[in-house]
C-alpha cells in the first residue's frame, strides 16, 4: 500500500510540474515606511483646561501591490496595507466604518486590509477595469483623495486622446443581509465621463462627475445625534474639473479648477424638522503651481483657493464638500493629512459642521499661498525650504476675531541612500493666526506650534 501511494504521489508531482496551461505570472511592488514625529501642541488652545500636551511616537506602514497576469492583456490586481500602526500603541477596537482612504477599517489596517481588487482587461475596443479601484484622483495632486471604491471603468486611447467612462458606488445602505433595516434606493452612486489630451510637453483634461446621494433618505440625523424617521433628503451634484500641465523649458506649470453645482432636496414629513429649505450647492476650488528647475537649484510657488460656506445664506452651501484633497500636503502642519491621521486634529474655537475651526486635514475655506526654494548640492541630497500663508474665505459666524490662519515655515532634507531607500528629516514652525480664536470670547487664545519628523522609505 505504501508503494502504491508513493507511485501516485510521484505521478501527481510530475503532472503538477509539467503543467503550464494554468500558470500565471505574479508581479509585486510596494512601499514601506517607518517614521517618527514630535508635535509640540496637540491643541491650538491655551489655558490650563484646554492646552494640548506635546506628543512623540513612531509609526509605519507596508503597502503591497500584487498583479496576477493571467494572460496577455488580462490581469487580477490587488493592493493591501499591512501593519499600519504606531509602534507599541494600543490596537484600535473593531468597527464598521471605513478608514481614511481605505476599503478596510482602522483595526484591519493595523493588521492587514485589502483596499484594491479588480480585473483589468485590455480588449480590442479599449481597457475595462472592474472591482475595487482608486477613485477621486484626477489631473494634478490638488483635490485628490485616493479612495478605493467599487466601480466599472472603461478607457479608450486613440492618438493623444484618452476617453474615460466610469460608474460606481460611494455608499450602499439599501436593504441587504448585512443591513436588514435598510430602505430601497438608499445609496450613493457616481457616474464619470472624462477626456485627456497629451502632447510632448504636457497634457490637458476635463472631467464631469455626477453624484447621486440617497443615503439620508427616510431618516436624518439631527445635530444632537438623534435619528428622525420618515424625513430625509437627497443630494444631487455635478463636479466639473478641467486641468492643464505644461513644461516650458525649465519651467513646469500646472493648474486645476473644481466646480460643484447641485441641490439638497428635503422629502417626507419635513414638518418634524421645522420645514427646512432646500439647499443649493455652489462651490469652487482652484490651484496654480509653478516650478523652475535650474539644475542644482530650484524655486517654485503655489496659489490655491477653497470656497467657504457663508453662514448668512441658509438656502445655499458654498463650502464643505470640495476641499484640497487628502493626497495634497502643502505644509508639514497646516492642512497636512498625514499629521491628522496619526496625531489627530489640533482644535481651535467655535467651528461648525460645514466650516471647521480646527487644523484637521484637507484644506477647506481658505486662500493659500506658498513660496519655496531648494538646492541639490549632490545628486542624492535634496534640501527644500518653504514659507506659506493662509487666510479664511469666510468665518463660521458674523462675530469672529480674524480670518488669518497664519504663516508656516518648513525645512526638509531628503537623502537617497540607494535607488530604493531614502531618508527624510524635516521641521515646521506654524505662527498660528487669530482665526482659531473663534469669537474671541474671554480666555479664547491660541499658541504657535512646531513639529519635527523623520522618515525612512523603501520602495520595491
Secondary structure, DSSP 8 states (H G I E B T S, - for coil): -HHHHHHHHHHHHHHHHH--TT--EEEEEEEEEEEEEEES-SBSB-STTT----EEEEEEEEEEEEEEEEETTEEEEEEEEEEEEETT-------SS--TT-SS-HHHHTTEEEEEEEEEEEETTEEEEEEEEEES--SSSTT---EEEEEEEEEEEETTEEEEEEEEEEEE-BSBTTBTT-BTT-EEEEEEEEEEEEETTEEEEEEEEEEEE-TTTTEEE-TTS-EEETEEEEEEEEEEEEEEEEEETTEEEEEEEEEEEEEEEEEE-GGGGT----EEEEEEEEEEEEEEEETTEEEEEEEEEE----TT-TTEE-SSS--S-SS---SSSTT-HHHHHHH--BB-SS--SSS--SB-SS--SEEEEEEEEEEEEETTEEEEEEEEEEEESS-SSSS-S-SEEEEEEEEEEEEESSSSEEEEEEEEEEEE-GGGGTT--TT--B--EEEEEEEEEEE-
